[in-house]
Structure formats: structure tokens, C-alpha cells
Amino acid sequence: MLRQKIPATPSIRRLPFYLHIIKNAQSEGYEFISETDTEVVAHLIASELKKHDDFFAAARAAIAQLRGAFALAILRKSEPG
């Protein structure tokens, strides 16, 4: 497990609705060690991988939960296989 560290105030580097995503991830046992949107998205994709066999389906499901303007480059060492 990763260690948890969530500050009380959001920074401009975070996704707009990250707190809801963090709370859901924490309820699944994920812990946060940074204050970045990168870690939030990584945990969200990891969570979706438990529900989807396909990495791309998991990434799409994770992205569907994000709001606001953002750009992502999602890489996985074992993909495309």
C-alpha cells in the first residue's frame, strides 16, 4: 500500500473534482503519497483495472469520471503487449 497524504487545500495542479475520486479510492484501500493529479489518475485507472480486463477499457472508464479541461498521456509497460 502507498502512504496517504492529502492536504486540506487544493492546488492548481489538481483535477477539479479530485476529492470525490480520492475518497472512493481510499475506500478501496488506496493510499496517497503525493499531492498531484497524476497520482489520482493512476489510482483511478488501477481501480478500473479491477473491473475491466482490457487496459484501454479501464483507462476510458477512468477518464469518463474526470471533469474539467485536462490532457493525459497514459502509458503501461506491458501494453500493447
C-alpha positions as a printed NumPy array, in Angstrom:
array([[  0.   ,   0.   ,   0.   ],
       [  1.029,   3.572,  -0.553],
       [  1.123,   6.092,   2.257],
       [ -1.598,   8.698,   2.481],
       [ -1.012,  12.447,   2.414],
       [ -3.88 ,  14.663,   1.369],
       [ -3.687,  18.397,   2.05 ],
       [ -6.666,  20.458,   3.124],
       [ -6.471,  22.931,   0.24 ],
       [ -6.337,  22.068,  -3.461],
       [ -3.644,  23.432,  -5.741],
       [ -3.969,  24.437,  -9.36 ],
       [ -2.224,  21.202, -10.379],
       [ -5.155,  19.075,  -9.249],
       [ -8.233,  17.916, -11.087],
       [-11.352,  19.91 , -10.176],
       [-13.31 ,  17.062,  -8.599],
       [-10.391,  15.101,  -7.186],
       [-11.678,  14.864,  -3.593],
       [-14.575,  12.574,  -4.54 ],
       [-12.207,  10.348,  -6.518],
       [ -9.71 ,  10.264,  -3.631],
       [-12.387,   9.281,  -1.133],
       [-13.585,   6.461,  -3.383],
       [-10.021,   5.233,  -3.912],
       [ -9.321,   5.356,  -0.18 ],
       [-12.425,   3.283,   0.495],
       [-10.938,   0.67 ,  -1.859],
       [ -7.67 ,   0.685,   0.126],
       [ -5.568,   3.063,  -1.97 ],
       [ -3.35 ,   5.492,  -0.08 ],
       [ -1.877,   8.684,  -1.484],
       [  1.71 ,   9.841,  -1.014],
       [  1.688,  12.958,  -3.188],
       [ -0.484,  15.964,  -3.86 ],
       [ -0.7  ,  15.582,  -7.628],
       [ -3.455,  14.867, -10.088],
       [ -1.096,  12.313, -11.65 ],
       [ -1.388,  10.026,  -8.641],
       [ -5.164,  10.437,  -8.515],
       [ -5.499,   9.375, -12.161],
       [ -3.074,   6.459, -11.694],
       [ -5.093,   5.118,  -8.755],
       [ -8.324,   5.643, -10.655],
       [ -7.036,   3.6  , -13.587],
       [ -5.753,   0.897, -11.208],
       [ -9.202,   0.751,  -9.645],
       [-10.859,   0.419, -13.039],
       [ -8.44 ,  -2.374, -13.987],
       [-10.105,  -4.458, -11.269],
       [-13.383,  -4.132, -13.188],
       [-12.087,  -4.377, -16.778],
       [ -9.798,  -6.997, -18.296],
       [ -8.702,  -4.607, -21.021],
       [ -6.309,  -1.77 , -20.141],
       [ -7.804,   0.593, -22.687],
       [-11.335,  -0.042, -21.403],
       [-10.113,   0.671, -17.865],
       [ -8.421,   3.895, -18.994],
       [-11.585,   5.014, -20.822],
       [-13.716,   4.256, -17.753],
       [-11.326,   6.241, -15.566],
       [-11.296,   9.204, -17.95 ],
       [-15.106,   9.184, -18.036],
       [-15.052,  10.036, -14.318],
       [-12.855,  13.125, -14.749],
       [-14.241,  16.614, -15.203],
       [-12.729,  19.823, -16.471],
       [-10.023,  20.509, -19.018],
       [ -7.025,  18.217, -18.931],
       [ -4.583,  16.347, -21.14 ],
       [ -3.309,  12.876, -20.371],
       [ -0.647,  10.561, -21.745],
       [ -1.353,   7.112, -20.313],
       [  1.353,   4.522, -20.739],
       [  1.611,   0.975, -19.484],
       [  4.8  ,  -1.001, -19.735],
       [  3.004,  -4.19 , -20.776],
       [  0.803,  -2.549, -23.423],
       [  0.161,  -3.031, -26.227],
       [  1.681,  -6.455, -25.454]])
